[in-house]
């Protein structure tokens, strides 16, 4: 693990030299020659490039770490888009040079065009991240659910509550979910960004406490809860406000009409001494004559969930790549990286998430919560 991290830092350093050099060349073309920019430019660029890591240095004050975290988060998006845009700009610069255009004219024009595109992407991406949408799915489960004809779910994965996604965005979630007047609220993992400290300090449970659903709220664990390492504290805080975190557990919901199952995240396989139970084992003791709704944060092995008897599988984790072109990668990593898929008798739905990891930026994805309306088969009593 340490060797991988060192290799990652080495590659990251080299790629940042590529980006930083382009920035320095642009400055050398637009700043008068009597001003030497290198002594100030390179230290500032290094701080920006490694700000997200520096924001985790504990001996720095909280305000400094917070500023570095925000700066570094946005730079993650700038870093990725810069690699793509600068490659295109380099090709264009070569073509212009071969066409006889002086670099004194082409370099500033191309450099400023790249900067303008980066700014436009950041502005649009920020709007997508902070302006959530409600996506509605209507599905039918061919099982009776007691006397229920229908169950309305409000679902939000990947809140990533922490230093960046705070109470203001959380209030949007509470307002939108309560507006739907759901029967059941489900949170399939990554409620925390990893660090529980801002979650506690900002009293985010006070906002979560305001969630209202006829039959309550359930949550499952995501990989970021495991990364933070404060699962017991988190589960206890959620319990205090009436939200049950299901850890490889099943619970009766809607007065016993349906069963809600929450799996430990896949990260438990390497980070939890008890690992996590196989889905077939987990559902073996569940009454599968009733509808079974499973929360599994990462959308892996949909076929096994369907074979085990899940009727609805709810996941998140992927963020649909969060910002382009990452969605091309997640599309190839997962059978379903976003949206809806019918897998045999099972309905699989993967959310792009309500919050964000790293930069509060989304391109080719939106901050979303799900409104899922499930219709059940009439029971023997002839419910219509």
GIDAJO-V863546 format. One line per field, one symbol per residue. phi: phi as a letter, one per 20 degrees, with the letter a starting at -180 (. if undefined). burial: # if it has 16 or more other ideal C-beta (glycine too) atoms within 10 Angstrom, else .. Layout:
phi->???
burial->???
This chain:
phi->.fffffffffffffffffffffffffffedegffdeeggefffffffffdfffffdfffffgfffffffffffffgfggfffgfffffffffffffffenefffeffffffffffffffffffffffffedfddddcdccdebfcmeeebcdddcbdlflfrfeedfffffffffffffflffbdcceolfeeqeegffffelffffffefcbgdnccccedffffffmcffffffffffdndeeedlcdcfcllnfcddddeffgfffdddgelbfgffffefeefefefddddcgeedlfffffffofecddcbmfllnmbfeffffffeecgceancbedmeeedcdefnedbdmffcccmbcfbcdddddddffeffnfd
burial->...............#..##.##..#..#...........#...#..#####.##.........#..###.###########..##..#...#..#.........##..##..#..#...##..##.###.#..#.#...#.###..#..################..##.###.##..#.###############.##..#.##.###.#.#.##############.##..##.##....########..##..############..##...##.#..##..#...##########..#..##.#################.##..#...#.###....#..#############################.#........
